[in-house]
Amino acid sequence: MDLVLPHEGGGTAPIGIESYNADPSTQIRGNCVSNTNFAIYVWSDFFENLPLIANNFMYNYVFSGVYSWQSSGNIGSGPGFTKAGRNTFASNNVTAADIYADFGVTITEAGNYGDFVFGGTGLITSAGTRNLYFSSASCAKQTAAKPTPDAVIDSIAICDHYPQLLYPYLTQSTGDTFSLSSVYEPSLATMRGNPAALRQMSSVLSVIVNKGNMSAATNFYNAVGKANVLSGNDALWFNYLYAYVSGDFKKASGILTTISPATENESDHKQVEQVKLGLQLHATDVKMLSKNDKATLTVIDNRRGTYAAQARDLLQMNNAQHDFIFGKPIIPATKVDLTHTINRVDEYMELFPNPANDRITVRYNIQDVANHSLRVLNELGQEVKDVTLMYNGADIQLDISHLSLGMYIIFIQDGNSNHSASFVKN
């Protein structure tokens, strides 16, 4: 559940999630709460223990992330992923407390992520290593939530919307894992023609396979086909996924060739899968990608479509150094005065080295420097350095170590003439 709560009349909401007289059987998990005074507010009349508070993303709270009034307990019960709180605390308000305990409350936190600013009259202690686990809930969408090798996709790690997406096809077992429901088949017909059907069917199939139950995956695959849930390219993509996760890469390749992409994103998807299949079919390491494959993935990445991230991941695993894509910088126009010229025999200004790192030398010779100075401007025309000139000609070393990377312009005014030269700070 995502809660982005502007208060009536502007500002922040008083409370994101409130728990009243709850106990550990109550679960507050998989939430994103932003722009509140209190992200999660727990209070008790009867001194009950805290409810389960796990895998929540709390952002930009004014007073506290978790506030507890007369309710003691744990926010994370110990070391290890399964016992970790996995809450993320992040606020731009420097006076905010991540956890605030009042009225003699005692709280132990373990396995959370944040600055760990504590407040209140109660006692708050930390157990285990800090900042090792973070929330898979976010204010955008669910993340991978695999910060360490011992991480698993259990009921706490899954955001609220995810079980809704997969229900009623999966059920939660006592072992905190998900398995195929025994009564899912009647629900398949209701998904026929639904634009989200491919995404849901693929998600269910992937979860079952990840649990190592290929027989259940086969049953589900056959049931989807029998119910005619998918058609056209959607059916082909689902058939492809099943063949791929089953390890039948030749069959997957045959299915993939029959898919005629209807959109640019679907074309990108097909090309990415062709590259992945090629690696599987030839038992080739990703570091051995062909030149053509790298060129194809680079084009997909540059297009910034749905499958750009997958293309970039393959390039990164190949060490193809296709790291980030930046937009072109906006460089403001510079007004050039062409009404005055410099006699280069008598007047000049030189900069070296150019580009420069920490220091740059300005060599100049001009007629009149009385009451004038050398000014350094950034690309926005803002003055970042000013040096008083004492001689008509000299070599001046400027310390530019504090300047940000980019282009700069040096100006010296001589009467009605402006002498300027540009340099780049590396």
C-alpha positions as CSV (number, residue, x, y, z in Angstrom):
1,M,0.0,0.0,0.0
2,D,1.4,3.4,-1.0
3,L,0.3,6.4,1.2
4,V,1.3,9.8,-0.2
5,L,-0.8,12.0,2.0
6,P,-0.9,15.8,1.5
7,H,-2.8,17.3,4.4
8,E,-5.9,19.3,3.8
9,G,-4.9,22.9,3.2
10,G,-1.4,21.9,2.2
11,G,1.6,20.6,4.1
12,T,1.9,17.1,5.5
13,A,-0.7,14.7,6.9
14,P,-0.7,14.2,10.7
15,I,-0.5,10.4,10.6
16,G,0.2,7.9,7.8
17,I,-0.8,4.5,9.5
18,E,-2.3,4.4,13.0
19,S,-2.5,1.4,15.2
20,Y,-4.6,1.5,18.4
21,N,-4.5,-1.2,21.1
22,A,-3.0,-3.7,18.7
23,D,-0.7,-6.6,19.6
24,P,2.0,-8.7,17.7
25,S,-0.8,-10.5,15.8
26,T,-1.4,-7.3,13.8
27,Q,0.9,-6.8,10.9
28,I,2.0,-3.4,9.4
29,R,4.0,-4.4,6.4
30,G,4.7,-3.7,2.8
31,N,3.8,0.0,3.0
32,C,5.2,3.2,1.6
33,V,4.3,6.2,3.7
34,S,5.5,9.7,2.7
35,N,5.0,13.3,3.7
36,T,3.5,12.9,7.2
37,N,4.2,14.1,10.7
38,F,4.2,10.5,11.9
39,A,4.6,7.7,9.3
40,I,3.4,4.9,11.7
41,Y,1.8,5.9,15.0
42,V,1.3,3.1,17.6
43,W,-0.5,3.8,20.9
44,S,-2.0,1.6,23.5
45,D,-4.2,2.0,26.6
46,F,-3.2,-1.4,28.0
47,F,0.6,-1.5,27.4
48,E,0.3,-4.2,24.7
49,N,3.4,-5.2,22.8
50,L,4.1,-3.6,19.4
51,P,2.4,-5.0,16.3
52,L,4.7,-6.5,13.6
53,I,6.2,-3.5,11.8
54,A,8.3,-4.8,8.9
55,N,9.2,-4.0,5.3
56,N,7.9,-0.5,5.4
57,F,9.4,2.5,3.5
58,M,8.9,5.6,5.5
59,Y,9.9,8.9,3.8
60,N,10.0,12.6,4.7
61,Y,8.3,12.4,8.1
62,V,8.4,15.6,10.2
63,F,8.4,14.2,13.7
64,S,9.1,10.5,13.5
65,G,9.0,7.4,11.3
66,V,7.6,5.1,14.1
67,Y,6.0,6.6,17.1
68,S,5.2,4.4,20.1
69,W,3.1,5.5,23.0
70,Q,2.8,2.9,25.9
71,S,3.7,0.0,23.5
72,S,7.0,-1.8,23.9
73,G,8.5,-4.6,21.7
74,N,10.6,-5.2,18.7
75,I,11.0,-3.7,15.3
76,G,12.9,-6.6,14.0
77,S,13.6,-9.5,16.4
78,G,17.2,-10.4,15.7
79,P,20.0,-11.1,13.3
80,G,19.4,-12.7,9.9
81,F,17.1,-11.8,7.1
82,T,14.0,-13.7,8.4
83,K,14.2,-11.9,11.7
84,A,15.1,-8.5,10.3
85,G,12.7,-5.6,10.5
86,R,13.6,-4.6,6.9
87,N,12.1,-1.1,7.4
88,T,13.7,1.9,5.6
89,F,13.7,5.2,7.5
90,A,14.5,8.3,5.4
91,S,13.6,11.9,6.1
92,N,14.7,15.3,4.9
93,N,13.8,16.9,8.2
94,V,17.0,17.0,10.3
95,T,15.0,17.2,13.6
96,A,13.0,14.1,12.9
97,A,13.5,10.8,14.8
98,D,13.4,7.5,13.0
99,I,12.0,5.8,16.1
100,Y,10.4,7.7,19.0
101,A,9.5,5.9,22.2
102,D,7.5,7.7,24.9
103,F,6.1,7.0,28.4
104,G,8.6,4.4,29.6
105,V,8.5,2.4,26.4
106,T,11.3,-0.1,25.6
107,I,12.0,-0.9,22.0
108,T,14.7,-3.1,20.3
109,E,15.3,-2.6,16.6
110,A,17.1,-5.0,14.4
111,G,17.8,-5.4,10.7
112,N,16.5,-1.9,9.6
113,Y,17.9,0.8,7.3
114,G,18.3,4.5,8.1
115,D,20.2,7.0,10.1
116,F,19.0,5.6,13.4
117,V,18.0,8.8,15.1
118,F,16.1,7.9,18.2
119,G,13.9,10.2,20.4
120,G,11.6,10.2,23.4
121,T,11.8,9.3,27.0
122,G,11.8,5.6,26.4
123,L,14.7,3.2,25.8
124,I,15.6,2.3,22.3
125,T,18.4,-0.1,21.5
126,S,19.8,-1.7,18.3
127,A,20.7,-5.4,17.9
128,G,22.9,-6.7,15.1
129,T,24.4,-5.0,12.1
130,R,22.7,-1.8,10.9
131,N,21.9,-1.0,7.3
132,L,22.2,-4.5,6.2
133,Y,18.6,-5.0,5.1
134,F,16.2,-2.5,3.5
135,S,12.5,-2.4,2.5
136,S,11.3,-4.0,-0.7
137,A,8.3,-1.6,-0.5
138,S,8.9,1.8,-2.1
139,C,7.0,4.8,-3.3
140,A,7.5,3.7,-6.9
141,K,7.0,-0.1,-7.1
142,Q,8.2,-3.3,-5.5
143,T,12.0,-3.8,-5.7
144,A,14.0,-7.0,-5.8
145,A,14.6,-7.0,-2.0
146,K,17.7,-9.2,-2.2
147,P,20.3,-7.2,-0.3
148,T,22.2,-10.3,1.0
149,P,22.5,-13.9,0.0
150,D,20.2,-15.1,2.8
151,A,17.3,-13.0,1.5
152,V,14.1,-14.8,0.4
153,I,10.8,-13.7,-1.0
154,D,8.5,-14.4,2.0
155,S,5.2,-12.9,3.1
156,I,6.8,-9.9,4.6
157,A,9.0,-9.1,1.6
158,I,6.0,-9.0,-0.7
159,C,4.2,-5.7,-1.0
160,D,0.4,-5.6,-0.4
161,H,-0.5,-5.3,-4.1
162,Y,1.5,-8.4,-5.1
163,P,-0.6,-11.0,-3.3
164,Q,-3.6,-9.3,-4.7
165,L,-2.2,-9.6,-8.2
166,L,-1.5,-13.3,-7.7
167,Y,-4.6,-14.2,-5.7
168,P,-6.4,-16.6,-6.0
169,Y,-3.7,-18.6,-7.9
170,L,-1.3,-18.8,-5.0
171,T,-1.7,-19.5,-1.3
172,Q,0.6,-18.8,1.6
173,S,1.8,-21.9,3.4
174,T,2.8,-22.2,7.1
175,G,6.4,-22.1,6.0
176,D,6.1,-18.5,4.9
177,T,6.3,-19.4,1.2
178,F,3.7,-19.5,-1.6
179,S,2.3,-22.5,-3.4
180,L,-0.3,-23.1,-6.1
181,S,-3.8,-22.9,-4.8
182,S,-6.0,-26.1,-5.0
183,V,-9.0,-24.1,-6.3
184,Y,-7.4,-21.7,-8.8
185,E,-8.8,-23.2,-12.1
186,P,-12.3,-21.6,-12.0
187,S,-10.6,-18.2,-11.7
188,L,-8.7,-18.6,-14.9
189,A,-11.8,-18.0,-17.1
190,T,-12.3,-14.6,-15.5
191,M,-8.9,-13.4,-16.9
192,R,-9.7,-14.3,-20.5
193,G,-9.3,-11.1,-22.5
194,N,-7.9,-9.1,-19.6
195,P,-4.9,-6.9,-20.7
196,A,-3.1,-7.8,-17.5
197,A,-3.5,-11.6,-18.0
198,L,-0.1,-12.3,-19.4
199,R,1.6,-10.4,-16.6
200,Q,-0.4,-12.2,-14.0
201,M,0.0,-15.7,-15.5
202,S,3.7,-15.2,-16.0
203,S,4.1,-14.0,-12.4
204,V,2.4,-17.0,-11.0
205,L,4.4,-19.4,-13.2
206,S,7.7,-17.7,-12.2
207,V,6.9,-17.9,-8.5
208,I,6.1,-21.6,-8.7
209,V,9.3,-22.4,-10.7
210,N,11.3,-20.4,-8.2
211,K,10.0,-22.7,-5.5
212,G,11.4,-25.6,-7.4
213,N,8.0,-27.2,-8.1
214,M,8.1,-27.9,-11.9
215,S,5.2,-30.4,-11.7
216,A,2.9,-27.7,-10.3
217,A,4.3,-25.3,-12.9
218,T,3.4,-27.8,-15.7
219,N,-0.1,-28.2,-14.2
220,F,-0.6,-24.4,-14.1
221,Y,0.7,-24.0,-17.7
222,N,-1.7,-26.7,-19.0
223,A,-4.6,-25.2,-17.1
224,V,-4.0,-21.7,-18.6
225,G,-3.9,-23.2,-22.1
226,K,-7.1,-25.3,-21.5
227,A,-9.0,-22.2,-20.3
228,N,-7.9,-20.2,-23.3
229,V,-6.8,-17.3,-21.1
230,L,-4.3,-16.0,-23.5
231,S,-4.3,-15.5,-27.3
232,G,-2.1,-14.2,-30.1
233,N,1.3,-13.0,-29.0
234,D,0.4,-13.2,-25.4
235,A,-0.1,-16.9,-25.7
236,L,3.2,-17.3,-27.6
237,W,5.1,-15.3,-24.9
238,F,3.6,-17.5,-22.2
239,N,4.5,-20.7,-24.1
240,Y,8.0,-19.3,-24.6
241,L,8.4,-18.6,-20.8
242,Y,7.3,-22.1,-19.9
243,A,9.8,-23.7,-22.4
244,Y,12.6,-21.4,-21.1
245,V,12.0,-22.1,-17.4
246,S,11.7,-25.8,-18.2
247,G,15.2,-25.7,-19.8
248,D,13.9,-26.6,-23.3
249,F,15.8,-23.8,-25.0
250,K,15.5,-25.3,-28.5
251,K,11.7,-25.3,-28.2
252,A,11.8,-21.8,-26.7
253,S,13.9,-20.6,-29.7
254,G,11.3,-22.1,-32.1
255,I,8.5,-20.3,-30.3
256,L,10.4,-17.0,-30.2
257,T,10.8,-17.0,-34.0
258,T,7.1,-17.2,-34.5
259,I,6.4,-14.0,-32.5
260,S,5.8,-11.0,-34.7
261,P,6.3,-7.9,-32.5
262,A,3.4,-5.4,-32.6
263,T,5.3,-2.6,-30.8
264,E,8.8,-1.3,-30.5
265,N,8.9,-2.5,-26.8
266,E,7.9,-6.0,-27.9
267,S,10.6,-5.9,-30.6
268,D,13.1,-5.0,-27.9
269,H,11.8,-7.8,-25.7
270,K,12.3,-10.3,-28.5
271,Q,15.8,-9.2,-29.2
272,V,16.8,-9.3,-25.6
273,E,15.4,-12.9,-25.3
274,Q,17.2,-13.9,-28.5
275,V,20.5,-12.8,-26.9
276,K,19.8,-14.7,-23.7
277,L,18.7,-17.8,-25.6
278,G,21.8,-17.7,-27.7
279,L,23.9,-17.9,-24.6
280,Q,21.9,-20.9,-23.3
281,L,21.9,-22.8,-26.6
282,H,25.6,-22.5,-27.0
283,A,26.5,-22.8,-23.3
284,T,28.3,-19.5,-23.6
285,D,29.3,-17.1,-20.8
286,V,27.7,-13.7,-20.9
287,K,31.3,-12.3,-21.1
288,M,31.6,-13.8,-24.5
289,L,28.8,-11.8,-26.1
290,S,29.3,-11.2,-29.8
291,K,30.0,-7.8,-31.3
292,N,26.5,-7.9,-33.0
293,D,24.8,-8.8,-29.8
294,K,26.5,-6.0,-27.9
295,A,25.5,-3.5,-30.7
296,T,21.9,-4.7,-30.5
297,L,21.7,-4.4,-26.7
298,T,23.3,-0.9,-26.9
299,V,20.6,0.3,-29.3
300,I,17.9,-1.1,-27.0
301,D,19.4,0.5,-24.0
302,N,19.7,3.9,-25.8
303,R,16.1,3.7,-26.8
304,R,15.1,3.8,-23.0
305,G,12.1,1.6,-23.5
306,T,10.7,-1.1,-21.1
307,Y,13.5,-3.5,-21.7
308,A,16.4,-1.1,-21.7
309,A,17.3,-2.1,-18.1
310,Q,17.6,-5.8,-19.1
311,A,19.8,-4.9,-22.1
312,R,22.0,-2.8,-19.9
313,D,22.3,-5.6,-17.3
314,L,23.6,-7.9,-20.0
315,L,26.0,-5.3,-21.2
316,Q,27.3,-4.7,-17.7
317,M,27.8,-8.4,-17.1
318,N,29.7,-8.5,-20.3
319,N,31.9,-5.5,-19.1
320,A,30.8,-3.6,-22.2
321,Q,31.0,-0.3,-20.2
322,H,27.6,0.9,-21.2
323,D,27.0,2.4,-17.8
324,F,24.7,5.4,-17.8
325,I,22.9,7.6,-20.3
326,F,23.0,11.3,-19.8
327,G,21.1,14.0,-21.5
328,K,23.0,16.7,-23.4
329,P,24.0,19.6,-21.1
330,I,22.3,22.9,-21.5
331,I,25.0,25.5,-22.2
332,P,23.7,29.1,-22.3
333,A,24.5,31.2,-25.2
334,T,27.5,33.5,-24.8
335,K,27.3,37.0,-26.2
336,V,30.5,37.8,-28.1
337,D,31.6,41.4,-28.6
338,L,33.1,41.7,-32.1
339,T,33.5,45.5,-32.0
340,H,37.0,45.3,-30.4
341,T,40.0,43.3,-31.6
342,I,43.2,42.4,-29.8
343,N,46.6,43.1,-31.2
344,R,48.2,39.8,-30.5
345,V,51.7,41.2,-30.6
346,D,51.0,43.5,-27.7
347,E,47.9,42.0,-26.0
348,Y,47.0,38.4,-25.3
349,M,45.7,36.0,-22.8
350,E,46.6,32.3,-22.7
351,L,45.5,29.4,-20.5
352,F,47.4,26.3,-19.8
353,P,47.1,23.4,-19.2
354,N,43.7,23.1,-20.8
355,P,41.8,21.0,-19.7
356,A,43.1,21.4,-16.1
357,N,42.6,19.6,-12.9
358,D,43.6,21.5,-9.7
359,R,45.5,24.5,-11.1
360,I,45.6,26.5,-14.3
361,T,48.0,29.2,-15.4
362,V,46.7,32.5,-16.9
363,R,49.4,34.2,-19.0
364,Y,48.3,37.7,-20.0
365,N,49.7,41.0,-21.4
366,I,47.3,44.0,-21.6
367,Q,47.7,47.7,-21.7
368,D,45.8,48.8,-18.6
369,V,44.9,46.8,-15.5
370,A,44.3,49.7,-13.1
371,N,41.3,48.9,-10.9
372,H,40.5,45.8,-12.9
373,S,40.3,42.2,-11.9
374,L,40.3,38.7,-13.4
375,R,36.9,37.0,-13.1
376,V,36.1,33.3,-13.6
377,L,32.5,32.5,-14.6
378,N,30.7,29.2,-14.9
379,E,28.5,28.1,-17.7
380,L,25.5,29.9,-16.1
381,G,27.4,33.2,-16.0
382,Q,27.8,33.0,-12.3
383,E,31.1,34.4,-10.8
384,V,33.0,31.7,-9.0
385,K,36.4,33.4,-8.5
386,D,37.7,37.0,-8.6
387,V,41.4,38.0,-8.6
388,T,42.8,41.5,-8.4
389,L,45.4,42.3,-11.2
390,M,48.5,44.1,-10.1
391,Y,50.6,44.0,-13.3
392,N,50.1,44.6,-17.0
393,G,51.6,41.3,-17.8
394,A,52.2,38.2,-15.7
395,D,51.6,34.5,-15.2
396,I,49.0,33.8,-12.6
397,Q,48.4,30.4,-11.1
398,L,44.7,29.9,-10.1
399,D,43.6,27.2,-7.7
400,I,40.6,25.6,-9.3
401,S,40.5,22.4,-7.1
402,H,37.2,23.5,-5.5
403,L,35.4,24.0,-8.8
404,S,32.9,21.5,-10.1
405,L,33.7,19.7,-13.4
406,G,32.7,21.6,-16.5
407,M,33.5,24.6,-18.7
408,Y,34.5,28.0,-17.4
409,I,35.3,31.4,-18.9
410,I,38.0,33.8,-17.7
411,F,37.4,37.5,-18.3
412,I,39.8,40.5,-18.0
413,Q,38.5,43.9,-18.8
414,D,40.9,46.4,-20.3
415,G,39.3,49.8,-20.7
416,N,36.5,49.2,-23.2
417,S,37.9,45.8,-24.3
418,N,37.1,42.4,-22.8
419,H,39.7,39.7,-23.0
420,S,38.2,36.2,-22.5
421,A,39.2,32.6,-22.8
422,S,37.6,29.4,-21.8
423,F,38.9,26.3,-20.1
424,V,37.6,22.9,-19.0
425,K,37.9,21.6,-15.4
426,N,38.5,17.8,-15.3
